[in-house]
């Protein structure tokens, strides 16, 4: 049964992340916490399906102030054809200079910050140039990518670099290059992509570990909480949004 096959792969994936990537995730959380303690931000960036963990990072129930999602609508698809189409996205995320000159240059990325870049493939212009720009700004750069894909894929960017060549820390999503993991009888290609599961799990581990470190250091965590939780209403999250905007504005002026 394909359902059982996919769920089995998910369980093996999560187990492998816990076995092989905890050190890298813990080191990343230390860097993230230190940045936030110093008044910096942890920024998250991805394009295509790699924008999903970015959206899940902040604002998301259980996330907190100090995190910031960098999302460019032109690097996300909203349809198969027409405006914001998947084919259009595939062209744009391969176009050199777009992600910096058209987007990141206008974002509050500072030397005390952290930039987490998601990319399963790790060779397109968007993630490579985002990482290069982060290093140029003096930020710590974390890559969440497929190590196995990075080992076989050829660099396509004019710099000759892949995401793995730029990042300060590489967190392996433990997913094979083809991403899909379920085999069908008589069909060459597999179905059932799994990299999004991996990146969301890794992201929540990073955020949770960062929160624990900050809490142990006595940092006042401003947590985004579901209004369904007793004692927290809509006004609580509106206050979080207001404070986030104030901090981002002040950070931009540094």
Secondary structure, 3 states (H helix, E strand, C coil): CHHHHHHHHHHHHHHHHHHHCHHHHHHHHHHHHHHHHCCCCEEEEECHHHHHHHHHHCCCCCCECCEEEECCHHHCCCECCCCCEHHHHHHHCCCCCHHHHCCHHHCCCCCCCEEEEECCCCCCHHHHHHHHHHHHCCCEEEEEECHHHHHHCCCCCCCCCCHHHHCCEEEECCCCCCCEEECCCCCCCCEEECHHHHHHHHHHHHHHHHHHHHHHCCCCCCECCCCCCCCCCHHHHHHHHHHHHHHHHHHHCC
